[in-house]
Amino acid sequence: MDWNINLKGETALIVGGTRNIGLSIAEALKASGAHVCIVGGSDNSALKKALSHLSESDGKAVGLIADISDEESVSNAFNQCEEKFGRVSILVNGPGFRPHAPFTDIDLDTWNAVMSVMLTGPFLTSRELFRRLPQKCKGSIINIGGLSAHKPAKGRAHVIAAKAGIAGLTRALAAEGAGRIRANCIVPGLIDTKRKAGQPQAEYNDDEANARGTCEDVAQVVLSFACPKNTYVTGQTVHVSGGRFM
């Protein structure tokens, strides 16, 4: 048995791949031989910086800006990725939009905006992969969940609801894709990342008692789920939290 993870010939589309965990995932997939296409929301500067970090000069990484809550935009993102590298067989859904507000202060527009990016987006990208991947080919969807969906924190009811939905969507995708497209959810714990303004980390009473993990810790598990040889694990939610949640 060859235990090395070889993704040569695979194309990965990584939503939210311009920074932190998403960028580390893109690095890991690319280092294993996959072509990678990173998708950002609106920050062109972050996208350019990420591509520079991935050494785009070798031709194995491209990036684009897309509104993943919009059907046409999602379709165009797949088109651009396929035109450059061929069919997408690995999809990583890790969009980041985590505004904080007391429950009674969350207005409907903010609730809908969070749901559009964090839940509707992964639905649309996953549906696109299902529709485009040839029946004879196999693929993998890796959704990035959230610890607060399993260990709730205050001030993010909309984010918690969306991330809980991601866990459910993952199981639905696994059932729909049985034997062809695997779907799993990875839930990072307290990871050492840099958040955008207005998107702080969730706060828990035991934060000081738990060491922070790294983006690479999460990427390593994603790499395992992306491997075509990993054919028998699907529909699972795996916590990468150093035992913070069991």
PyMOL commands that set and color helices and strands:
alter all, ss='L'
color gray80, all
select helices_A, chain A and resi 20-31+44-53+56-58+71-85+103-105+108-132+147-149+157-176+207-209+215-226
alter helices_A, ss='H'
color red, helices_A
select strands_A, chain A and resi 11-15+35-40+61-65+90-93+139-144+181-188+237-240
alter strands_A, ss='S'
color yellow, strands_A
deselect
rebuild
show_as cartoon
